[in-house]
Amino acid sequence: MELQATGTQFGVSFAAITHVGMRRANNQDSVRVAPAGTRQQWQTQGHVFVVADGMGAHAAGELASKLATDLLIQTYRKLENRPAEEALVEAIQEANQQIHQRGQADDEFRGMGTTVCALVLFPDRAVLANVGDSRIYRLRDGNFEQLTFDHSLVWELQAAQLIGTDEEQLAYIPKNVITRSLGPHPEVKVDIHRLPDLRPGDVFVLCSDGLSGPVADDKIGKVVSLFPPDEAARLLVHLANYHGGPDNISVIVVRVDEVEQAEKLPVRHGRSAVIRSLLLGAAAGIFLLLLGAAVVSWWGDELQKAILYFAFAVLAGIGFLLTLLAERGRTWWKSRKPAGAARGAGAEGKLQEGPYRTYRAVPDEEFVAYLSQVAEALAGKGRQEQWPVDWKGFDEWRQSAEGYQAKGEFAEAARSLGRAISAVMNQLFSKSTAFPHRRWNRL
C-alpha cells in the first residue's frame, strides 16, 4: 500500500493515502497535496490539502473527484491576489461548474458528483472549506475536534432538532444520503472555516467517509496522537479495512511542526486596482496642470485662455472626484459582503464556526484492548489460513505491547500494537495476488 504523497515542507509534515477498500471494484476517491513551493507562497497562499469522494455510475464518480481536486488547486493558485477564503470558495465553485457542465454534456457522466474538503495552512493560521460529508478534524491538547459540518441527511435532521442521537432513531435513517455535493447543480454553497491560530503539535486529518464510517472518531484521534503522519495514515486505512472496508478510503494527515508569525509582505494589487490608481493620478495631474495654465493665462491678461483652461480644470476635477467616490464606494460595498463570499461564481460561501463535535483522544486502557483484539484476530485468522506473512516483527511488537501494558503505559502499548497490526497488513497488501482480500469479512 503506497502513500500518494509524503514529506516535510515549511513547517509541516504530511502524508496522504487513498485505497479502494474491500468491497468496491474501483476507487472513486481522490486526494491531492500541493505544498507551497517557496516561503513567500507559504505566506500568501499556504499549503493546500484536498480530499474528494466521487459518486456516480461506472467511471463518473472517479472523474468527478479528480476534477474537483485538480481544478480546486489549479484555480486557487491562480487567484493569488485574492483573500484565501474568497479564493477557496471561488475555486470550489469553479470546480462545481466544470463538473456540472461535463455531466450535462455526456449521458455517461450525467448526475455525477463529489464531496470535497480542503485545508489551507499558512505560517500562523488555517482556512478550511467543505461540501458534503468528507471531514476535517484537528487534534490539539488531547482533544480531537470535527471542524466541518456533514452535509448529510442525518446531520441536517439533527441540526433542525427533528431527531436526536438515539441509536434506535438513527437506525431508520440512511447514513449515506448527502444533501450537498459538487456537480449535480450549477451552483453550490460552500462552508468556510477560519482558524486564526496554529500551534506546534496541531494535527489535521482530512478523510472520506470510507474512514470515518468504519472507524470511530475518537479512535482516529488516538491513532494520529501516537504516530507520525505516514504511519498514522497507513494504520487508519488498515483499521478501516479490518472493519470490512465497505467503501473507498482516503486520508491526509498533516502535522504542524513549527509556527511563524506571518510577514507583512508588500500589498499586491490586481490589474484593475492598478488601472484605478492610474486614473486617479492622471485626473489629479491634469487638474493641477490645467489650473496652473489658467492662472498663468490670467496673469498674462489672456482672459479667454484662462477661462478655457479653468473650465477644463473643473472637468478634470470632477473626473477625479467621481473616480475617488467610485473607489470609496467599491471599498464600502466590499466591506459589507459576508466574509468568504466569492465574486461572480454563483452562490456565496458561508462562514461557519466549529468545532461541531469533540472527542477525548488520549490513548487509554480501552483503546489498548481494542487494538489487542484487532491484533489477536489477525494472528488467529492469518496463521490458520497460512497467510504469506513473516510473523516475526508482529510477534515482537505484541510482546513489547504486553510489557508496556503491564506497567500501565497505555500510549506505548497502543503504539506497539499499532505497529504490529501494520507489520501484518503492509505485507498483505503488498502481496495482493496472494491475499484474497475481496472475500475479506470483518474478523
VMD Tcl script that draws the C-alpha trace (Angstrom):
set ca {
  {0.00 0.00 0.00}
  {1.80 3.08 -1.26}
  {1.41 6.59 0.11}
  {0.16 9.07 -2.50}
  {2.29 11.82 -1.02}
  {4.51 12.27 2.00}
  {7.03 14.87 3.04}
  {8.02 17.87 5.11}
  {7.79 21.43 3.82}
  {7.91 24.83 5.51}
  {6.71 23.96 8.98}
  {4.50 20.92 8.29}
  {4.84 17.15 7.85}
  {2.18 15.32 5.87}
  {1.13 12.02 4.36}
  {-1.75 11.20 2.00}
  {-3.15 7.83 1.00}
  {-6.19 6.51 -0.83}
  {-7.26 2.87 -1.06}
  {-10.03 1.06 -2.91}
  {-11.19 -0.76 0.24}
  {-12.56 -4.31 0.34}
  {-15.91 -4.06 -1.42}
  {-15.50 -1.68 -4.35}
  {-14.21 -2.56 -7.81}
  {-12.67 0.87 -8.41}
  {-11.53 3.84 -6.36}
  {-13.73 6.92 -6.78}
  {-11.87 8.94 -4.14}
  {-9.16 11.44 -4.96}
  {-6.53 13.13 -2.78}
  {-4.21 16.00 -3.68}
  {-1.40 17.67 -1.79}
  {0.05 20.97 -3.02}
  {2.74 22.26 -0.64}
  {3.90 25.83 -1.16}
  {6.93 25.93 -3.42}
  {8.51 28.99 -1.81}
  {8.42 30.69 1.55}
  {6.59 33.65 0.01}
  {3.91 31.36 -1.42}
  {3.56 29.76 2.01}
  {2.95 33.26 3.40}
  {0.46 34.33 0.73}
  {-1.31 31.12 -0.37}
  {-0.27 28.42 2.06}
  {-0.02 24.65 1.69}
  {-3.16 23.09 0.18}
  {-4.59 19.64 1.01}
  {-7.74 18.23 -0.63}
  {-9.87 15.07 -0.33}
  {-12.83 14.30 -2.62}
  {-15.23 11.35 -2.60}
  {-16.86 10.82 -6.00}
  {-20.33 9.48 -6.74}
  {-21.81 8.14 -9.95}
  {-22.09 5.05 -12.12}
  {-19.09 3.46 -13.82}
  {-16.21 5.96 -14.03}
  {-18.33 9.04 -13.31}
  {-17.50 9.33 -9.62}
  {-13.83 8.80 -10.28}
  {-13.84 11.59 -12.87}
  {-15.81 13.95 -10.62}
  {-13.45 13.58 -7.67}
  {-10.36 14.00 -9.84}
  {-11.79 17.13 -11.47}
  {-12.62 18.52 -8.03}
  {-9.14 18.08 -6.57}
  {-7.27 19.16 -9.71}
  {-9.42 22.19 -10.54}
  {-9.63 23.38 -6.95}
  {-5.87 23.62 -6.58}
  {-5.34 24.97 -10.10}
  {-7.93 27.74 -9.70}
  {-6.92 28.59 -6.14}
  {-3.29 29.07 -7.15}
  {-4.34 31.39 -9.98}
  {-6.27 33.64 -7.58}
  {-3.10 34.71 -5.78}
  {-4.23 38.31 -5.34}
  {-7.45 37.39 -3.56}
  {-8.05 36.68 0.16}
  {-7.67 32.97 0.85}
  {-11.29 32.50 1.94}
  {-12.61 34.16 -1.18}
  {-10.20 32.33 -3.49}
  {-11.01 28.96 -1.95}
  {-14.76 29.44 -2.33}
  {-14.39 30.56 -5.94}
  {-12.08 27.63 -6.72}
  {-14.64 25.14 -5.38}
  {-17.48 26.83 -7.24}
  {-15.46 26.79 -10.45}
  {-14.84 23.07 -9.98}
  {-18.57 22.58 -9.38}
  {-19.46 24.35 -12.62}
  {-16.95 22.32 -14.62}
  {-18.19 19.02 -13.16}
  {-21.81 20.01 -13.76}
  {-21.14 21.01 -17.37}
  {-19.23 17.79 -18.02}
  {-22.12 15.77 -16.62}
  {-24.69 17.61 -18.71}
  {-22.68 17.15 -21.89}
  {-22.34 13.36 -21.67}
  {-25.06 10.87 -20.72}
  {-22.42 8.53 -19.31}
  {-21.48 11.14 -16.70}
  {-24.90 12.74 -16.13}
  {-25.64 13.27 -12.45}
  {-22.09 12.63 -11.32}
  {-20.96 14.39 -8.19}
  {-18.38 14.51 -5.46}
  {-17.81 15.74 -1.95}
  {-14.78 17.89 -1.24}
  {-12.90 19.16 1.79}
  {-9.86 21.41 1.61}
  {-7.35 22.69 4.14}
  {-5.02 25.65 3.54}
  {-2.22 26.06 6.09}
  {-0.38 29.37 6.43}
  {2.54 30.01 8.81}
  {0.22 31.06 11.64}
  {-3.38 30.30 10.63}
  {-5.59 27.98 8.59}
  {-8.59 28.18 6.28}
  {-10.92 25.22 5.69}
  {-13.72 24.58 3.20}
  {-16.10 21.68 2.67}
  {-19.07 20.47 0.67}
  {-20.60 17.09 1.53}
  {-19.62 14.65 4.27}
  {-15.86 14.39 3.80}
  {-14.40 15.68 7.04}
  {-11.59 17.73 8.54}
  {-10.52 17.12 12.13}
  {-7.93 18.74 14.39}
  {-6.06 17.14 17.28}
  {-4.96 19.63 19.93}
  {-4.12 19.09 23.60}
  {-5.64 15.62 23.59}
  {-8.94 16.80 22.08}
  {-9.97 15.56 18.65}
  {-12.34 18.10 17.08}
  {-14.50 17.72 13.99}
  {-14.16 21.14 12.38}
  {-16.55 20.62 9.45}
  {-20.30 20.07 9.28}
  {-21.50 16.95 7.45}
  {-23.93 17.90 4.69}
  {-25.81 14.66 5.21}
  {-29.42 13.78 5.92}
  {-28.61 12.64 9.45}
  {-26.71 15.81 10.38}
  {-29.26 18.13 8.77}
  {-32.12 16.46 10.68}
  {-30.16 16.70 13.92}
  {-29.33 20.36 13.28}
  {-33.04 21.03 12.75}
  {-33.71 19.18 16.04}
  {-36.01 16.73 14.26}
  {-34.07 13.76 15.58}
  {-31.60 13.18 18.38}
  {-28.63 10.88 18.75}
  {-30.64 7.86 19.87}
  {-29.37 4.74 18.10}
  {-32.89 3.40 17.50}
  {-33.90 6.58 15.69}
  {-30.71 6.68 13.64}
  {-31.17 3.06 12.58}
  {-34.11 4.08 10.36}
  {-32.29 6.92 8.60}
  {-29.91 6.13 5.72}
  {-26.44 7.30 6.66}
  {-25.09 7.60 3.12}
  {-27.51 10.29 1.89}
  {-25.75 13.62 1.43}
  {-27.56 16.92 0.98}
  {-24.86 18.90 -0.80}
  {-22.19 17.98 -3.33}
  {-20.31 19.29 -6.35}
  {-21.73 18.51 -9.77}
  {-25.49 17.87 -9.62}
  {-26.40 21.59 -9.72}
  {-24.80 24.60 -11.45}
  {-24.34 26.40 -8.13}
  {-23.30 25.17 -4.70}
  {-22.91 26.67 -1.25}
  {-19.51 26.26 0.33}
  {-18.85 26.22 4.07}
  {-15.75 28.20 5.05}
  {-13.95 27.99 8.40}
  {-11.19 30.23 9.74}
  {-8.69 29.11 12.35}
  {-6.90 32.29 13.43}
  {-4.13 30.49 15.29}
  {-1.95 27.44 14.79}
  {0.17 25.75 17.42}
  {3.15 23.45 17.05}
  {1.85 19.91 17.50}
  {-1.57 20.55 15.94}
  {-2.52 17.61 13.73}
  {-5.16 17.83 11.00}
  {-6.93 14.87 9.41}
  {-8.87 15.09 6.14}
  {-10.80 11.97 5.20}
  {-13.65 10.47 3.21}
  {-16.46 8.57 4.91}
  {-14.67 5.36 3.97}
  {-12.58 6.05 7.08}
  {-14.96 7.99 9.35}
  {-17.71 5.41 8.81}
  {-15.97 2.18 9.92}
  {-13.54 3.72 12.44}
  {-14.89 5.69 15.41}
  {-13.88 9.35 15.63}
  {-12.08 9.03 18.96}
  {-10.06 6.08 17.63}
  {-8.96 8.13 14.62}
  {-7.79 10.82 17.03}
  {-5.91 8.36 19.23}
  {-4.09 6.89 16.24}
  {-2.87 10.29 14.99}
  {-1.78 11.21 18.52}
  {0.61 8.24 18.58}
  {2.30 8.20 15.18}
  {3.96 10.46 12.63}
  {1.75 11.25 9.62}
  {2.93 8.40 7.36}
  {2.45 5.67 9.97}
  {-0.85 7.15 11.13}
  {-2.27 7.32 7.60}
  {-1.38 3.69 6.87}
  {-2.74 2.37 10.16}
  {-6.03 4.25 9.74}
  {-6.55 2.65 6.32}
  {-5.68 -0.76 7.78}
  {-8.25 -0.34 10.56}
  {-10.95 0.70 8.08}
  {-10.18 -2.40 6.01}
  {-10.17 -4.56 9.14}
  {-13.74 -3.38 9.75}
  {-14.76 -4.58 6.30}
  {-13.56 -1.73 4.07}
  {-17.08 -1.14 2.69}
  {-16.08 1.99 0.77}
  {-13.04 3.65 -0.75}
  {-10.77 5.02 1.98}
  {-8.86 8.30 1.73}
  {-6.96 10.16 4.41}
  {-4.46 13.00 4.68}
  {-2.64 13.56 7.97}
  {-0.89 16.92 8.44}
  {1.19 17.81 11.49}
  {2.20 21.39 12.28}
  {5.86 21.24 13.30}
  {6.52 24.96 13.65}
  {4.57 28.19 13.57}
  {5.84 31.53 12.31}
  {4.41 34.99 12.59}
  {3.22 35.89 9.11}
  {5.42 38.51 7.49}
  {3.83 41.71 6.27}
  {4.50 41.30 2.60}
  {4.07 44.17 0.14}
  {0.46 44.54 -0.94}
  {-0.02 43.01 -4.37}
  {-2.63 44.78 -6.43}
  {-4.54 43.25 -9.29}
  {-4.67 44.81 -12.77}
  {-8.00 46.57 -12.11}
  {-6.63 48.18 -8.93}
  {-3.58 49.45 -10.82}
  {-5.80 50.93 -13.55}
  {-7.95 52.71 -10.95}
  {-4.84 54.16 -9.29}
  {-3.53 55.38 -12.65}
  {-6.86 57.03 -13.45}
  {-6.88 58.82 -10.11}
  {-3.32 60.01 -10.59}
  {-3.95 61.12 -14.17}
  {-7.11 63.04 -13.24}
  {-5.32 64.79 -10.37}
  {-2.33 65.64 -12.58}
  {-4.45 67.03 -15.42}
  {-6.49 69.09 -12.95}
  {-3.37 70.69 -11.46}
  {-1.81 71.26 -14.89}
  {-4.91 72.98 -16.30}
  {-5.41 75.01 -13.15}
  {-1.81 76.20 -13.38}
  {-2.27 77.09 -17.06}
  {-5.41 79.07 -16.21}
  {-3.55 81.06 -13.53}
  {-0.65 81.80 -15.90}
  {-3.04 82.91 -18.68}
  {-4.98 85.13 -16.30}
  {-1.74 86.63 -15.02}
  {-0.72 87.34 -18.63}
  {-4.02 89.08 -19.39}
  {-5.15 86.25 -21.69}
  {-8.63 86.11 -20.22}
  {-10.21 83.82 -22.84}
  {-7.45 81.23 -22.47}
  {-7.69 81.49 -18.68}
  {-11.45 80.80 -18.78}
  {-10.95 77.88 -21.18}
  {-8.20 76.32 -19.07}
  {-10.23 76.83 -15.92}
  {-13.26 75.10 -17.49}
  {-11.14 72.10 -18.45}
  {-9.62 72.09 -14.96}
  {-13.12 71.93 -13.47}
  {-13.96 68.96 -15.72}
  {-10.74 67.20 -14.71}
  {-11.52 67.90 -11.06}
  {-15.00 66.43 -11.46}
  {-13.47 63.33 -13.09}
  {-11.03 62.99 -10.20}
  {-13.82 63.27 -7.62}
  {-16.04 60.75 -9.43}
  {-13.19 58.24 -9.67}
  {-12.36 58.75 -6.00}
  {-16.00 58.34 -4.96}
  {-16.31 55.18 -7.07}
  {-13.23 53.69 -5.38}
  {-14.52 54.58 -1.91}
  {-17.93 53.14 -2.76}
  {-16.34 49.93 -4.02}
  {-14.37 49.57 -0.77}
  {-17.50 50.22 1.31}
  {-19.55 47.68 -0.66}
  {-16.83 45.05 -0.39}
  {-16.72 45.56 3.39}
  {-20.44 44.75 3.56}
  {-20.10 41.39 1.79}
  {-20.08 38.30 4.00}
  {-16.60 37.03 4.80}
  {-15.57 34.27 2.47}
  {-18.05 35.27 -0.23}
  {-16.98 34.60 -3.78}
  {-17.50 37.10 -6.56}
  {-19.03 36.23 -9.89}
  {-19.13 32.50 -9.26}
  {-22.69 31.78 -8.18}
  {-23.76 31.17 -4.61}
  {-21.80 32.79 -1.81}
  {-19.59 31.00 0.64}
  {-20.94 30.60 4.15}
  {-18.64 31.34 7.08}
  {-19.02 28.69 9.78}
  {-17.87 28.27 13.35}
  {-16.77 24.87 14.59}
  {-15.87 22.56 16.13}
  {-19.09 20.59 15.83}
  {-18.03 17.59 17.88}
  {-15.14 16.98 20.24}
  {-13.72 13.66 21.44}
  {-11.08 12.88 24.02}
  {-8.19 11.29 22.15}
  {-5.73 10.20 24.83}
  {-4.77 6.52 24.40}
  {-6.15 4.57 27.36}
  {-6.69 1.01 28.51}
  {-9.87 0.69 26.44}
  {-8.02 1.68 23.26}
  {-5.25 -0.80 24.03}
  {-7.90 -3.51 24.44}
  {-9.38 -2.59 21.05}
  {-6.02 -2.80 19.27}
  {-5.26 -6.06 21.11}
  {-8.49 -7.50 19.75}
  {-7.55 -6.47 16.20}
  {-4.07 -7.96 16.55}
  {-5.43 -11.19 18.04}
  {-7.96 -11.56 15.22}
  {-5.26 -11.02 12.59}
  {-2.97 -13.57 14.22}
  {-5.70 -16.18 14.58}
  {-7.06 -15.93 11.06}
  {-3.69 -15.39 9.43}
  {-1.98 -18.38 10.97}
  {-5.00 -20.59 10.43}
  {-5.16 -19.69 6.73}
  {-1.37 -19.56 6.37}
  {-1.17 -16.03 5.07}
  {2.13 -15.31 3.26}
  {3.41 -13.17 6.14}
  {6.61 -13.06 8.17}
  {5.22 -13.01 11.72}
  {8.50 -12.20 13.47}
  {8.03 -8.42 13.59}
  {4.38 -8.80 14.54}
  {5.22 -11.08 17.49}
  {7.98 -8.76 18.71}
  {5.70 -5.72 18.71}
  {2.94 -7.64 20.52}
  {5.39 -8.80 23.16}
  {6.58 -5.23 23.60}
  {2.96 -4.08 23.99}
  {2.32 -6.62 26.74}
  {5.27 -5.28 28.70}
  {4.10 -1.68 28.45}
  {0.53 -2.62 29.32}
  {1.68 -4.43 32.45}
  {3.36 -1.19 33.57}
  {0.26 0.88 32.79}
  {1.98 2.73 29.94}
  {-1.02 2.63 27.64}
  {0.25 5.05 25.00}
  {3.40 2.97 24.42}
  {1.36 -0.24 24.49}
  {-1.02 1.16 21.87}
  {1.90 2.35 19.74}
  {3.46 -1.12 19.76}
  {0.14 -2.80 18.90}
  {-0.45 -0.35 16.05}
  {2.94 -1.23 14.60}
  {2.21 -4.94 15.00}
  {-1.02 -4.52 13.02}
  {0.73 -2.51 10.31}
  {3.54 -5.08 10.11}
  {0.99 -7.70 9.00}
  {-1.32 -5.55 6.91}
  {1.52 -3.88 5.00}
  {2.72 -7.31 3.89}
  {-0.76 -8.47 2.94}
  {-1.48 -5.50 0.73}
  {1.93 -5.67 -0.91}
  {1.05 -9.25 -1.94}
  {-2.49 -8.64 -3.12}
  {-2.40 -11.53 -5.60}
  {-1.78 -13.98 -2.76}
  {-4.22 -12.36 -0.33}
  {-7.93 -12.98 -1.04}
  {-8.96 -9.53 0.17}
  {-12.09 -9.48 -1.98}
  {-13.51 -12.21 0.25}
  {-12.39 -10.48 3.43}
  {-15.02 -10.24 6.12}
  {-14.75 -8.36 9.37}
  {-12.69 -10.52 11.70}
}
mol new
graphics top color blue
foreach p $ca { graphics top sphere $p radius 0.5 }
foreach p [lrange $ca 0 end-1] q [lrange $ca 1 end] { graphics top cylinder $p $q radius 0.2 }
display resetview
